[in-house]
Structures are given as C-alpha cells and as structure tokens.
Amino acid sequence: MPDVPRSAAFFDIDGTLTATTTMFDFLAHHLSVRGRSSEYAALRDRLRAMTEAGAGRADRCRAYYRVYAGTDESSLLTEGERWFRDRVGTPGFFNEPARAAFGAHAAAGDLTVLVSGSFAACLEPLAEHLGADVLLCSRPEVRDGRYTGAVTTPMIGAAKAAAVSRLAAERSLSLKDSYAYGDHLSDVPFMEFVGNPVVVGRDPGMLRHARARGWRCLEHSPLPGTARGSRS
C-alpha cells in the first residue's frame, strides 16, 4: 500500500510565532556587544526612509544584511545562541497562541516548517528550542568564513512560496491538507499554496485579505487536530 502524503504546518516567524522581530532584536544585541549601540537607530531610520521611498521588503532585507559585512560567521552564530538564551525567557517573546498551534501540529505528526526572511544566526537556536523539523530562511553569502554583506534571495514573498513548493515536492507533502500561518500580506504567496491558511495578528490588510477569501484567523480557529479525523 503506498504511503499517504504527509501534511505540514508552515509558520512565518516574526510577528507570527514571535511577538518581536528577530532580525532587529538580534541586530540591537549584535551592535550592543560591540559597543556600537548608537548605530541601531540610524539603521532603522535608513530602512524606514527606504520604505517611505517605495522600496520593497526584499530590498530592505538586502540593506539589513549589509550591516554584517566582514563579520565572522562562527562568532555570529555564537552570538545568536547567547541572544536567544537571553530573550527566550522574556515574557511576550513568543506569540503564545501561535506557539500553542505549533505544538499541536507537532503532536499531530505534521512536518513543522519555519519560513522566515530572518537568518540562521538567530533562527537556528529558536528552531532547536521549538523542535522544528525544517528551517527555511534567508542565507546571507559567506566567503572564507565571513559574511560578505550580500544575500542572493531573501526569504520574502515569492521566495517563501518557491521554497515551500520545493520542500513539498521533495518530501511528497499533501499541501491541500497542510496549514500555513502568517501575519503580513508578504506571507500570502506561501499561504495560498495550502488548503488551510491561518492569519495571525491584527494587520488590517491581512485581515481584509482573510475576510475576502474566507481564511481563518488564529483567534477563531480550533487548534489543529481537534477537528480532524484519525490518521491511519
């Protein structure tokens, strides 16, 4: 008898699983330990100006990763572990309803997948803590053990959708039986791939999109597994 395709649960991270934006929370930590805390506000202002000028999220993401040019990869990974240990115990770090949904999917046997424009330095400790099966994230370029400041394809928008599609093909996943959680319109491309998209948070544009398409919102959705038949 052939194997039944496995379902998956795809989770955006920043604003979905975490209440904080990991990229910027980690950047503040990174600059602080180097005695460069004053640079943080200037960078946020620069990225905000890009937004006001009409730059897309992928372009802003590339500008973010240029900050790490010349940084040793292994030292940044160590920083990420320290940052996560400091932050994971902070009240409000996780979006608890989303984390509960993640745990329910894991208990139901779904493949748990994190999909984020953030990067491994701060996401690998988080993925390990949650017990996620797969981490799909931005991969900044590294040469001779150091970040170059470049990132070929930020895991934003259409790139998330492409990564989800590839993983589904590689793992023979049933997308119609799968779930996807996101909080922002940039998450829509990967959420549209699955049969059960779930909106997290109160972003007005995302809520309008959910209403127009009949998508569920986390506050009004039963936890996964409570409304399913048994898996045989």
Secondary structure, DSSP 8 states (H G I E B T S, - for coil): -----B-EEEEETBTTTBSS-HHHHHHHHHHHHTT-THHHHHHHHHHHHHHHTT--HHHHHHHHHGGGTT-BHHHHHHHHHHHHHHHHTSTTSB-HHHHHHHHHHHHHT-EEEEEEEEEHHHHHHHHHHHT-SEEEEE---EETTEE-S--SS-S-THHHHHHHHHHHHHHTB-GGG-EEEESSGGGHHHHTTSSEEEE-S--HHHHHHHHHHT-EEGGGS--TTSS-----
